[in-house]
Amino acid sequence: MARFSFRGFVYVLIVMLSLLSAAPNILPQSIKQQLPTWYTTSTLSLGLDLQGGSHLLLAADTNALFEKQLNSFSSDLLSELRSQNVRYTKTSHSLTHKDSRSGSVVFTLRSADDARKVKDTAYQISAQPNGSSALDVEIKQSTVTLTLNELYTEQLVKDTLSRSVEVVRKRLNETGLTEPSVTLQGKDAILVQMPGMSDPTQVKKLLGTTAQMTFHWAANSQSEQVMNKQDAAGNTYRLEQKVALEGEHITDAAGVLSSENGQPVVTFRLDSAGAKQFATMTRDNIGRVLAIVLDDKVVTAPVINSVIPGGRGEITGNFTLPEAGNTALMLRTGALPVPLTIIEERTVGPDLGSDAIQTGVESGVAGALLVLAFMVAIYGRWGAIASFALCINMALVFGALTLFGATLTLPGIAGLILTMGMAVDANILINERIREESKKGRPAASAIEVGFDKAFATIVDSNFTTLIAVSLLFMFGSGPIKGFAITIALGLVSSVFTAVALTKMLMLRVVKSKHKNTQDRAQQRVPLRFSSPLLRLSDKLSGINFLAKRKIALAVSVVLTCFQSACLLSLAYIMASTLPVAP
């Protein structure tokens, strides 16, 4: 008895915690104001299809990323070969193509004996922490071809996208958007969802700018590799290709009005390492032009007249104040490690979202009432207990979703409705097993124990197989599909708890409380009685051998399946033939 009481206490504790977790979603504002903020803010977020907002799918330009890495490794390799007096002739540098992982750098050795030295040097320069090399070196006769290793490029894309997600999230948070969602989509895309935003023009401009900022000295007679860059006015600057200072050292930036001429400028501050490097490079290059390049455009190119200590600087240019603010924002949050392009854009209006909520709530309430009414109509008070357990099941699901900070979408509402339907299966199975044992003359408590024991294995097996299918949806799906899978999975776990544990406890509690009111031993051994018109009808139909007609049923099923497939193929052909062909 003590063990049962302790078990009941644990069950009640689980239910109460779930109800407390789900409560902030339905509490009125007047009550929320009297409760702690950390509790009232823990609510379900609504997805774009329910709340309205903008949806952007950004694709990463991995080709530019591969080209940059290959250029970096090949430049270091060639520089090291020159220092070792290895003579070569550079023949080609093919850029990355859409149908390949990366480009290649080809050069010809003047002496074939230097092949081993090239491979050893390439490994030293591109060695990774796991012991592999980022460069693949292929040498045929005296021709050397450098390409990026496939495993390295896969890891590079993965790391770059993870950093891009963080940069995008920081930029959106800086703009003051309410709960933007930034997640990886597939292998090379980022999904951005912005609830409540109807015009994402400014955000698109913000996310479409890489904000790669570098400092370059103007080329002179001692410069080895040079490049030409233009500013907004079309002026061309001849700069050293070598980066003098990376923009990643910037820790803070702001768009302000200059105290000297009142024009908008961008002020920045470097970290300690960047400040030391900036002071050293300006001290050693007094009188030279230092160009600040932002996304391949020269923003400003001042002459360094003195040492610049302290790690503070100012970027002047033809900025408007909003442009200066946006530039400062991007410098604060860091540069995107790879260019992003918008490949999909959708906007959901708030009216459509509210209609979806209303439709989802109405269908959910209607389905719940029908299920509860069905259970009570068939099994009477035992059906009422099962219905109560179903309500607790939904509360458990809502509590778990709130606790995990999930976002509720329209597929999620569909998952909740489906969860209730699947939870009913377990309750019907349990009641039927108890009914079978009661027909055999078992006492009420014994029939409940044996009925639950017999139904337990079937319930676990059916829910486990469904979890396997749901896990595949979660693994290979994305966005709303994953939300649907999570809702179903939580619903399955909670339905097993409520059907097997909670319902059994409540049924035994009802039977034992009834027996306490009577001292008649014979009365205590009276079996449970299930009586309703629907059950009597099912008992009459139990004599019909449905399996005897299995061949006819199978034939009808095959015919209907073939007919449905033919209709779908015909519809697809009609749609394909009527679509306009792009020139």
N, C-alpha and C positions, 0 to 999 in steps of 0.2 A: 504493500500500500504506500509505503514511504517513497519507493522508487517511482511509482505512478504519479504521486504528487509532485516529485521533483521534475519529472518529465513534463507534467502539465505546466509547471512554473516556467520551464525553458520555452515551451511553445507560446505561452502568453507573452513572455518577454520578447520573443522574436516578432510577434504580431504587433506589440505596442511600439517597438522601435521602428518598424516599417511604417506604421501609421503616423508616428511623429516625423519621420523623414518625408512622407508624402504630404503632410498637413500644410506646409507653406504654399503649396500650389493652389489651395482653395480657401485659405484664410482671408477674410475681408481686410481692407486696408486699415480700418480702425483698430483691429486687434494686432496687426503687424507692427504698428507704431509703438506698441507697448512691449514688444519682444525684442531680444538682441538682434542686431543687424546680421551677425554671422549666421543666424538661424533662418531669418526671413529671406535672405538673399539666395539661399540654397533651393532653387526652384528649377523646374524643367525649362529649357530654352526651346523656343519654337523655330522650326526650320523655315526656309524661304517660302516653301509651298503653303505654309500656314500664316506666316507673319508678313510676307511680302518683302521684296528687296532685290538685290542684284547678285548675279552669279557670273563669275569670270573663270575661264579655264585657260591657264597660261602654259605654253609649251617652252621648254628650255632649248636654246640653240646650242646643242652639244658640239656641233661642228666648230664653232668659234672657240669653245673650251679646249677641244682636242688640238686645234691649230696653235693656240697659245702655249699649251704644255709642250708640244713638239718643238716649237720655236725655241722655248726656253732650254730644253734639254740639248737640242742640237747646237745652239749657240755656245753653251757651256762646253760641250764635247769638242767642237771645232777650236775653241779658244785653248783648251787644254792640249789638244794635238799640236797646235802651233807652238806652244811652250815646250813641247817635247821634240820639236823639230821634225814632226811628221808632215811630209809634203803631200798636198792633195789638190784636186781641182773640183770645185763645186759645180755640178752639172744641172741639177734641177731641184725644185722644191714644189711639189704638188700639194694643193690645198685640199681640205677635207671635202668629200662629196657626200651627198645625201644617202647614197647606197653603200657607203663604207664606214667603218668605225673611225678611221683617221686618215690623214694624208701621209706623205712620206718625204724624206729628205735624202737626196742621192748625191754622192760625190765619189770621185775616182782617186785612188791612191797612186802616187807615182812609183811606189815600191810595194810589191805584193808582200814583202816580208813584214810590213807593218800591220798586217791583218790582225794578228794576235794582240798587238798593242791597242788597236782600236776597240776590240771586244772588251779587253780588261778595263780600259778607260771608260767605256760606255757603262759598264756595270758599276764602277766606282761612283760615277756621277748620278746614275739613276737608281741606285740600290734602295729598296724599300725596307721597312722594319721587319717584314716577314721573310726577308732574304731573297726575294725575287727582284727582277729588274724591270723598270718601267719601259725600257727601250728594247725592242727586238732588232737585232743587228743581223742582216743578211749580206754575206760577202760572196760575190761571184767573180772569180778572177781578181781584178783590182777594183771592182765597182761595189761600193758600200751603200746599202739601203737601210735607212733608219725609219722605223714605225713604232707606234705606241703598242705596248703589250695589251692583249684583249682583257685579261683579268684586271690589269691596272686601270683601263678605261672604264670597266664596269664599276670598280670601287670608286673611281674618280667621279663618275656621274652620281653615284649614290651619295657620296659626301657633299658634293656640290649642291645637289637638290636639297639636302637637309639644311645646309647653310642658307640656301635661297629662301626656304620656308621661314627660317628665323628672321631674315632681313625683311621679307614681305610683311611678316606679322608685326615687326617693330615699326615699320613705316605706317601701317594701318593704325596701330595703337597711337602713334604720334599725332595722327589726324583727328583723334577723338571719336572714331567710330565705335558704336556700341556692339561689343561681342562679335567682332569679325571672326570667321572660321577660315583657317588656312591649313590645308592638308595636302599630302602627296596623292597624286592620281596616276596610277600606272607606274611606268618606269621613268618617264621624262616629262611629267606635267604636274602642275600645281593647281589645285582647286581653291578658289577664293569665293566665299559667300559672305555677303554684307547685308544682314537683315535691316529693313527699314530704309535702305538707300534706293531711291528711284532713278537717280541720274549719276552714274559712276564715271562721268567724263574726267573729272579731276583725278580720281583714283587710277583710271587707266593711264593717264599721263604720268602719274607718280610711279606706277609699277612698270611702265614701259621704258623707264630711264634707268640705265645700269648704274650711273653715278660712280664710274671708275675714275678716280682722280689720281694723277701722278705728277711729279715734278721732274722737269728735264732741263738740263743746261743747253744753252745755244751752242751749236757745233762750232768748233774752231779747227785749226790746222792739226791738232793732236787727236781729234775725234776719229775713232775707227769706223763705227757703224752709225749712219745718220738717217734721218727721216724728215719728211716735209709734212707739216701740219698747218691748217688754216684756222683763223679765228672767225667770228661771226661776220666781220666786215669783208672777208675774203682775202685778208693779208696772209701771206705765206711765211712760215717760220722754218728755218733749217735747224733741227734739234738733234741732239744725241739720242740714239735709240735706247741707250742704257738709262734705266730709271734711277734718278738721283735720290728720290724719296717716295715711298708708297703712301697713298692716302689712308691706308689702314691704321696709321699712327694717329689719326685725328680722333680725339675723344669728345670734343664738343664743338658746335658751330651754331651761329645765329645770323639771321638776316636783319640788318640794322641800317640806319641812315648814317653816312659818314659825318664825323664831326668837323671835317675840313671843308667839304663842298656840298654836304646835304644829299648826296646821291646814295642810292641803295647799294650796300656792299655786304659781303659775307665774311664775318670774322670767324676764326677757328683757333683751336688750342690743341697742341700735340701732347702725346704721352711723354713720359720721362725719356724713353729711348729715342723717340722721334725728335724731342727737343734738343738732346745732345747732338744727334746726327745733323739736325738743321743748323745748329750753331756752328758746328765744325765745317760743314760744307759752305756756309756763307762766309766764314772767316777765310777759307782757302781760295775763294773765288770772287773776291771783291772786284767789281767792275764788269762782271759778266752778266748776261741776261739769263734769268731763271723763268722758264715758262711753266705755268700751271695748266695742265691738260685735263679737261673733264669730258669723258666720253668722246675721245678723239678730236676734240675741238679745243683750241687754245683760248682760255678764258682771259688770261692776262699774262703779260711777259715783262715784268719790271726789271730794272737794272739794280743789282745788289751793290749798294754804296757803303754798307758797313755790316758788321756782324749783327745777326738777329738772335739775341738770346731769349730765354724764357719760353720758347716754343709757342709763341703767339704770332698770328699773321692775319692779313686782310686780303680778300680777293675782290678786286674791282673789275667792273665790266658793265656792259649795257643791260643791267638788271632793272626790272621793275621790282617794287617791294614784295609782291607775292612771289615772283620768281626767285628773289633772294631768299625768301623764307622757305620755299620748296627745296632749293639747292642746299640750304643749311640742314633741313630735315633729312635729306638723303645722305649728307655727309655724317650727320650724327648717328644714323642707324646703320651706316656701313654700306659699302658698294655691293651690288649683286654680283656674285662670282660668275654668273653666266647670264647673257641676255635672255629676256623673257618676251614672248610674243603672245598676243591674245588670239586664240583660235576658236573660242566660243564665248558668247555673251547672251545672257538671258535676264530679263527683268520681270518680276512678278509683282503686280499691283496689290496694295493692301486690301482692296475690295475682294479680289480673287482669293486672297489668303483667308479672309474672314468667312467667305462662302465655304471654303474647304473645311475650316474648323466647324462651322455649323453643320455641314453635311456629315462630317466624321462623327461628331458628338451625337447627332440624331440617329445615325445608323447604329452606333455603338450602344446607345441606350435602348433602342428598339430591339436589337439582337439580344441584349442582356435580359430585358423583360421577358422576351419570348422563351429564352432558355430557362429562366427561373420558373416561369409559369408552367413550362413543360415538366420540369422536375417535380414540382409540387403536385401537379395533376396526376402524375403516374405513381409516385412513391409516398405521397402524403407528407407526414411529419419528417420521415427520413429524407424525402426529397427537399424539405425545407432546410434541414441540416446541411445537406449537400449544397443548396443554394447559398446558404450563409458562408460556407467554406469557399464557394466561388467568389463571393464578394471580397473575402479576406485575401484570396489569391490575387485579385486585381490590385488590391491595396499593396500587397507585397511587391508586385511588379512596378507600380508607380514609385514606391519607396526606393527600390533598387535603382531605377532609372534616375531618380533625383539624386541619390547618393553618389552615383557615378558621374553626375554632371552631363547626362545625355541630352541630345537635342531631339525633340519630338517632331516627326514629319508625318506626312499623310500615309506613307507606307508603314510607319510606326503605329499609327492608329489602326490600320488594317491588321497589323501583327497582334495588337491587343485584342481585337475582335476574334481573330483566329485562335488566339490563346484560350479565350473563354470557351470556344467551341471544342477545342481539344481537351480542355480540362473536364468538360462534361462527360467525355468518353470514359475517363477513369471512374467518375462517380457512378455512371450507369453500370459499368462492369462490376464495381464493388456491390452495388445494390442487388444486381442479378445473382451474384454468387451468394450473398446473404439470403436471398429469396429461395435459392435452390436448397441451401442447408436447412432453412426453416420448413420447407416442404417435407424434408426427411424427418422432421420431428425434433430437431435440436432445440434446446432452450435458447432464449434470446441472446444471452451473453456469449454462449458457445458458438452460435451461428455467426455472430459478428466477428469473433476471433478467427474462426475457420474461413469465413468468407473473405476477410482481408488477407489471410495467409495465401489463399488460392489465387486471389487477384493480384497480389503484389508482384510476382514474377512477370506476369503479362503486362502490367502497367509499366514496370521498369524497362522491359524489352522494347515496347512500342515507343516510349519516350526516348530511349537511347538511339534507336534507329532514326528517329526524327532529328535528334541532335546531330547525327552524322551528316544528314543532308543540310542542316542549318549551318554547320561548320564549313561546308563547302561553299555555301553562299557567302559566308563571312570572308573566307580566304580569297575567293576569286571575284567577289562583287566589289562595288565601290559606292560611296555616298549613301543614298537612301536604301540601297540593297543591304549594305552592312547594318544600317539601323533596323531594318526589318528583321534581319537575322538575329541581332542582339535581343530585340524585343521577344521574338519567339523563344530563344534560348532561355532567357530569364523566366518567361511564362511557363516553360516546360518544367524547369527546376522547382519553381514555386508551386505548380500544380501537383507535382508528386508529393511535396511536403503537406499541402493542405488536404489532398485526397487520402493519402495513406496515414498520415500522423494526426492531423487536426480533426478530420471527420471521424476517425476511429475513436479518438478521445471523447468527442462530443456524444457519439452514439452510445458508448459504454457508460458515460455519465448519465444520460437519460434513462437507460435501462436500470442501472443500479439505484438511481434515485426513486424509480418506480417501485423496485423491489423493497426498498426501505420502508415503504408505506404499507406493506402487507407482510404478515408473518406466515401466510399459507405457503408451505413448501411446494405444493402442487401448482399453485398459481405462479410461482417463480420459474417453474419448468415449462410454462406455456410458450410455444414458439411465437416468433413475430408474425404478424399478419399484414400482408400486402394486398390491398383490394382497391381496384379502380377499374372503370369501364375499359380503359386502354389495356390494362394488364389482362383482363378477362378475354379481350379480343386477341391478344398475342398468344394466350394459352390455347385458344381454339385453332389459331394458325400454326401452332407448333406441330400439329399432326400432319401438315402438308410437307411432302418430300421435295424440297426445292432443288436438291442436287440431281434429281432424276431428269430435270429439264436443262441440265448444264450445257449439253451440246447445242440446243436451240439458242440458249442465251449467248453462248460463245459465238455462234454464227451471226446472230443479230449484232453483237458488239463489233465483229470484224467488218460487217457491211457498213455500219454507221461510221467506223473509223476511216474506211476507204472513202466514203462519201464526204466526210469532213476534210480529208486530205485533198481530194479533188477540188472542193470548193476553195480551199486556201490557195492551191496552185493556180486556179483560174483567176482568183482575185489578184494574185501577184502578177500574173501575165497581163491582166487588164491595166493595172497601175503602171507597169513598166512600159507598156505600149503607148500610154497616154502622156507620160512625162516628157517634157521638152528636152531635146538633146542639146547639150552645151556645145558651142562652136569650138 
